[in-house]
Amino acid sequence: MDDFELEKRLKLLQAVDFFSPFTMDELAEVLKCGAIKKYAAHEYVIKEDAVDACFYVILKGKVMIIKESDTKRRKVKIANLSAGDVFGEMAMLLDGHRSASVMAAMECFAFAADGQAIGRLTCDTQLKFIRQVAKYMAQKLKNQSKALVEAF
């Protein structure tokens, strides 16, 4: 990848909050752990029950999180995510099985980080990455707890 292409990709990452604590050198290191992927509207990014350990940061566009009912007779949209949001943390940190499907609601660009490769980052960069994942997971839990309380 030439310098122009690298700079373009680094700017895409730098534009989202998840990557705000990272220096440019650390972002270049993180880029080596994954790829920026483009998804067409209504294209599946991941499917429920699939096995992989990628973690995603939405750079541009929107996605829908879809969960199949227990009887698998219907699909329920459980969330909408947009630029700056993340998904795939459970599969990356746990067993790699996807707990829901993710579909692009419109053309979407996402950084897909390979969970195994994240483990090979330098210690400081890895720590920043995992801290950011933990921060986003805590925020999701806080939001879900609030929604659960408001439902009663």
C-alpha positions in Angstrom: 0.0 0.0 0.0 1.5 3.4 -1.0 1.7 6.4 1.4 -1.4 8.1 -0.1 -3.5 5.0 0.4 -2.2 4.5 3.9 -2.9 8.2 4.8 -6.5 7.8 3.4 -7.1 4.8 5.6 -5.6 6.3 8.7 -7.9 9.3 8.3 -10.9 7.1 8.1 -9.9 5.4 11.3 -9.0 8.7 13.0 -12.5 10.2 12.2 -14.3 7.8 14.6 -14.2 8.2 18.4 -13.1 4.6 19.0 -9.7 5.4 17.6 -9.3 8.9 19.2 -6.8 7.7 21.9 -4.4 6.2 19.3 -1.4 8.0 17.8 -0.9 7.8 14.0 1.8 5.2 14.5 -0.5 3.1 16.7 -3.3 3.4 14.1 -0.9 2.2 11.4 -0.1 -0.8 13.6 -3.8 -1.5 14.1 -4.5 -1.3 10.4 -2.2 -4.3 9.9 -4.5 -6.3 12.2 -7.5 -6.1 9.8 -9.0 -4.5 6.8 -11.4 -1.7 5.8 -14.4 -3.4 4.2 -17.2 -2.1 2.1 -20.7 -3.6 2.3 -23.6 -2.9 0.0 -27.1 -2.0 1.4 -28.8 -5.2 2.7 -25.6 -7.2 2.6 -24.8 -9.3 5.6 -21.6 -8.3 7.5 -21.9 -11.3 9.8 -24.6 -14.0 10.3 -25.9 -15.4 13.6 -24.2 -18.6 14.7 -21.3 -18.2 12.3 -17.8 -18.7 13.8 -15.2 -16.0 13.6 -13.5 -13.6 15.9 -13.5 -10.3 14.1 -14.3 -7.1 15.8 -15.9 -4.3 13.8 -15.8 -0.5 14.0 -18.3 1.3 11.7 -16.5 4.0 9.8 -19.3 5.2 7.5 -22.9 4.2 7.1 -25.4 2.2 9.2 -26.0 -1.4 10.1 -28.9 -3.3 11.7 -28.4 -6.0 14.4 -30.9 -8.8 13.8 -31.6 -11.7 16.1 -33.5 -14.8 15.2 -36.3 -15.9 17.5 -35.9 -19.1 19.5 -38.2 -20.9 17.0 -36.2 -19.3 14.1 -39.5 -18.4 12.5 -38.9 -14.7 12.5 -36.1 -12.2 12.7 -36.2 -9.3 15.1 -34.2 -6.1 14.6 -32.7 -5.4 18.0 -30.5 -2.3 17.3 -29.3 0.2 14.7 -25.7 1.2 14.7 -23.9 4.0 12.8 -20.5 5.5 12.2 -18.4 5.2 15.4 -20.3 2.3 16.8 -18.7 -1.1 17.3 -19.9 -4.8 17.2 -18.4 -8.2 17.4 -16.8 -7.8 20.8 -18.5 -10.9 22.3 -17.3 -13.2 19.5 -13.8 -11.7 19.7 -13.6 -12.1 23.5 -15.6 -15.3 24.0 -15.9 -18.3 21.8 -16.2 -16.8 18.3 -19.8 -17.8 17.8 -22.0 -14.9 16.5 -24.9 -14.1 18.8 -26.7 -12.1 16.1 -26.6 -11.1 12.5 -25.5 -7.7 11.3 -26.8 -6.3 8.0 -25.8 -3.1 6.3 -28.8 -0.8 6.3 -27.1 1.3 3.6 -23.7 1.3 1.9 -21.3 0.9 4.8 -17.6 0.9 5.5 -16.2 -0.9 8.6 -12.8 -1.7 9.9 -12.8 -5.5 10.6 -10.0 -6.3 13.2 -8.9 -9.9 13.4 -9.2 -11.0 17.1 -6.1 -13.2 16.9 -4.0 -10.3 15.3 -5.1 -7.9 18.1 -3.2 -10.2 20.5 0.0 -9.6 18.5 -0.1 -5.8 18.8 2.6 -4.1 20.9 1.6 -4.0 24.6 0.7 -0.3 24.7 -1.4 -0.5 21.5 -3.1 -3.7 22.6 -3.9 -2.2 26.0 -5.5 0.9 24.3 -7.5 -1.3 22.0 -8.8 -3.5 24.8 -9.6 -0.5 26.9 -11.7 1.0 24.1 -13.5 -2.3 23.7 -14.2 -2.4 27.4 -15.4 1.2 27.3 -17.8 0.5 24.5 -19.1 -2.7 26.2 -19.7 -0.8 29.5 -21.6 1.9 27.6 -23.8 -0.7 25.9 -24.5 -2.4 29.2 -25.4 0.9 30.8 -27.8 1.8 27.9 -29.4 -1.7 28.1 -29.8 -1.5 31.9 -31.5 2.0 31.5 -33.8 0.7 28.8 -34.7 -2.4 30.9 -35.6 -0.2 33.9 -37.6 2.2 31.7 -39.5 -0.8 30.3 -41.0 -1.6 33.8 
